[in-house]
Amino acid sequence: MIVVGCGPTGATLAAELRLHDVRVLVLEKDTEPASFVRIVGLHIRSLELMAMRGLLERIRERGRQRPAGAYFAAIDKPAPANLDSAHAYLLGIPQPVIVHLLEEHAIDLGAQVRHGCAVIDVAQDDEGVTVHLADGEQLRSRYLVGCDGARSTVRKLLGVGFPGEPSRNETLMGEMEADVPPEEIAARAAEIRETDKRLMLGPAGAGVYRVVVPAAGVSDRAESPTIEDFRRQLRAVAGTDFGVHSPRWLSRFGDATRLADRYRVGRLLLAGDAAHIHPPIGGQGLNLGVQDAFNLGWKLAAQVRRWAPATLLDTYQAERRPVAEDVLDNTRAQTELLSDGPGPRAVRRLLTELMDIDEVNHRLLEKITGIGVRYDFGPGPDLLGRRLPDLDVTPGRLYGLLHGGHGLLLDRTERLTVGDWSDRVDHLADPGAALDVPAVLLRPDGHVAWIGEDQRDLDDHLSRWFGTPT
């Protein structure tokens, strides 16, 4: 297997494939990590997935926890009290750190990562994929996944359409020191945000501030902003530049919103930003890509290991593309709510009131954090197709049983069996499990694939998801 791109999506996918003993080569065109240290946020569902693979403690000690809440369009509301997750917080972590940790995890599992390898062409036939590198080398693989970002070479080589809206507005974001006293910065920022939600100045360490301010216009995304760009825009928006200096990192982002027409063309697939881009409002981009990888990894491994049911790999697009559509829509809505026209301000005031209703606040937070995703597995209880929280079970916690990337039958009846699927599905008979149904079958990504207590029905669903038994 070849994965193009060793960002969070590519590294996660490589690790998921290695859990199933698939040989993986990751090709990364950059020779060095990004020079800027942008802080990214892992939302609840991504934290749960990290817990499922035993990674959460290693990642959490390198990050900074913040309470859940105030995600949707930066409307300041606390998280609802009834979030059904053992990991109901936001973890801020420097992007190079999370990329390094995920790459290290993939390598520890046996993945090979090669930096400074740019893909210039791909071609597929009935047996596999041929990859041409910039240095003239050719490689061969059964399948290839493009995790190579918004400007994806793989997507372009495939001719996959990437329709949507180009950037209309750009925003500067960075971390820097400021000479103005903290209380003065806080007061002025709060005053401006009463009428202009696009400006943000918040502490990011001793004497350091994270600054988000509208850019002067739309320019080449490859062009890095300077500290003078920040000073000029702060003066235009806030009337002062707050004496900012000594930047830690500076970047710009636009509000382009695009979604790939297809996630799969034969033996080539797309994941992460190669398949979808959107404004970073709500911090969903990295999380969406990591969750793509968890959905795809075990399915692609099943295909390579030759036990996948006929349509299993097609469920990747069928399940993940609608999730991306929903994320694109909610970022479009948030972008409008953050604009400064009288109409958007009125809608924002209305939504702020509605979010005092717990159900409304809960639904919006589910969208941002990914815990509201429900895949369409056909008719059944509401739990079918949803992720199962990290429940108390007899050995400890549920997610501790999912480190190996297998499926899991959680069985309160103590009468069921996984039979000859035991090489792909683990079985826990636990009458005391905190479930209100007799038994559930979990896929390796933690989503509920079956609910019931009938062995014959269970066998049908084991075949549907895990193929012919050994």
Sequence and secondary structure as in RCSB ss.txt:
>XXXX:A:sequence
MIVVGCGPTGATLAAELRLHDVRVLVLEKDTEPASFVRIVGLHIRSLELMAMRGLLERIRERGRQRPAGAYFAAI
DKPAPANLDSAHAYLLGIPQPVIVHLLEEHAIDLGAQVRHGCAVIDVAQDDEGVTVHLADGEQLRSRYLVGCDGA
RSTVRKLLGVGFPGEPSRNETLMGEMEADVPPEEIAARAAEIRETDKRLMLGPAGAGVYRVVVPAAGVSDRAESP
TIEDFRRQLRAVAGTDFGVHSPRWLSRFGDATRLADRYRVGRLLLAGDAAHIHPPIGGQGLNLGVQDAFNLGWKL
AAQVRRWAPATLLDTYQAERRPVAEDVLDNTRAQTELLSDGPGPRAVRRLLTELMDIDEVNHRLLEKITGIGVRY
DFGPGPDLLGRRLPDLDVTPGRLYGLLHGGHGLLLDRTERLTVGDWSDRVDHLADPGAALDVPAVLLRPDGHVAW
IGEDQRDLDDHLSRWFGTPT
>XXXX:A:secstr
 EEE  SHHHHHHHHHHHTTT   EEEES SS  SS  EEEE HHHHHHHHHTT HHHHHTTSEEEESB  GGG 
  B  TT   TT EEEEEEHHHHHHHHHHHHHHTT EEEES  EEEEEE SS EEEEETTS EEEES EEE   T
T HHHHHHT    EE  S EEEEEEEE SS HHHHHHHHHHHHTT TT EEEE STTEEEEEEE SS   TTS  
 HHHHHHHHHHHHS  TT EEEEEEEEEE  EEE S SEETTEEE GGGTEE   TTS HHHHHHHHHHHHHHHH
HHHHTT   TTTTTHHHHHHHHHHHHHHHHHHHHHHHTS SHHHHHHHHHHHHHTTSHHHHHHHHHHHHSTT B 
  SSS TTTTBB    EETTEEGGGG TT  EEEEESSS    GGGTTTEEEEE TTSS SSSEEEE TTSBEEE
E S HHHHHHHHHHHH S  
